[in-house]
Amino acid sequence: MRLYLAVFALLAAVHCEELFNGTDQVLRINAESKNHIQILKKLERDVDSGLDFWTHAVSTEQPVDIRVPHSRLYALKDFLKKNNIPFTVIINNVQELLVREREEMVRNAEVERQTKSFNFAAYHDLETIYKFMDTLVASHSNLISKVNIGSTFEDRPMYVLKFSTGGEKRPAIWIDAGMHAREWISHATAVWLADRIATDFKKNRAPVPSILSKMDIYLLIVANPDGYVFTHLSFSPINRFWRKNRSATSSRKCNGVDLNRNWDAEFGGPGASDDPCAEYYRGPFAQSEFEVKNIAKFITSHSNFKSFMTLHSYMQLLMYPYGYIGIDALDWPELHDVATKAKIALYSLHGTVYKVGSIFHKIDQANGASLDWAYLRGIKYSFAFDLRDTGEYGFLLPADQIVPTAKETWFALKYLMKYVCDHPY
């Protein structure tokens, strides 16, 4: 315990709000006992440690990935060794990947400007994504409309693409991406999906025309515009790995709320933090955040959504409720079976392996999550994806994996959407 407290003190002493000036690394920690799990959980709760937990300490069967700032590397590695907690370095040089990512984006933007094209195998900023949406709507005006569902804390619009063959408040499927700002693969996948839905409808490729003859699809590509813009301001880890939105809090030094802990779904429980400086800060009250209120109001006022799906990253998971408690949902047998078959469909393209289960058992306890909110309000077919990869790159998935990720996700989504369409309730 003395050593434990000493490393806490050391980590806290060197912590500061600094720009990147060394080589951050990502460590993968393999806890071997309940004691190891408890130690890691305490480290994660300490907001002054400066450690960025990319995955959580849940069980000895699941690794814990932590981005460690250069100034804290020696202290943490020494602490882990002295406590006999095994670890490996899975990303040796975070800065190198950040610089490479930014250089690729700059080159791609210039090529797109010169050729007046859009490259789906590249990451894009918010302005470019919004322009893409306008172009897509203009090219498929008989199918797609753009709906402004409200503004963010920093007064940016939130746009949903509506895919519909006609009619008002028909049974509908909701898909969102980018609720956590740093999960860029989710935004990029959603961009590709938007184009694919439109193309498959135009070319009469199954099952899209059949689905859209009975249901509408609503796609929110960027659920957290303010946070996403912040991740593009520089290639500093402070920006690029930002998770929350950008709202003001009760703390002068800490901004932002974790939008996926702010929903009115057992809000305020242990699966979130009440500390404004924590990555998983839940906010002052349920649905306090503009972004969450906008989505919740839109879905509630529509009142005929039959499926709710949300795209996140990373760890290759396909999950269903609950997040707030470790008991099975009422519809668990059906949800597990459907998710398992969707996982198989996804695997069939590139052999990418996903795991299936509840949020509680696959990630960690999560109070105030959007998936639980949707399910508790009667949207039975509620699923969450954690996209590629399983840790080799984490949140820095190379752009050349965007299209393969999107295509395999599409295989799963096609199965899920057709199932929802074929099983009305």
Secondary structure as UniProt FT lines:
FT   HELIX           2..14
FT   STRAND          25..29
FT   HELIX           34..45
FT   TURN            47..48
FT   STRAND          52..53
FT   TURN            60..61
FT   STRAND          64..68
FT   HELIX           70..72
FT   HELIX           73..82
FT   TURN            83..84
FT   STRAND          87..91
FT   HELIX           94..115
FT   TURN            120..121
FT   HELIX           126..139
FT   TURN            140..143
FT   STRAND          144..151
FT   TURN            153..154
FT   STRAND          157..163
FT   STRAND          172..177
FT   TURN            181..182
FT   HELIX           184..202
FT   TURN            203..204
FT   TURN            206..207
FT   HELIX           208..214
FT   STRAND          216..220
FT   HELIX           225..231
FT   HELIX           237..240
FT   HELIX           259..261
FT   TURN            267..268
FT   TURN            276..277
FT   TURN            279..280
FT   TURN            286..287
FT   HELIX           290..302
FT   STRAND          305..313
FT   STRAND          317..320
FT   TURN            330..331
FT   HELIX           332..350
FT   STRAND          355..358
FT   HELIX           359..362
FT   TURN            367..368
FT   HELIX           370..376
FT   TURN            377..378
FT   STRAND          381..387
FT   HELIX           394..396
FT   HELIX           399..401
FT   HELIX           402..422
//
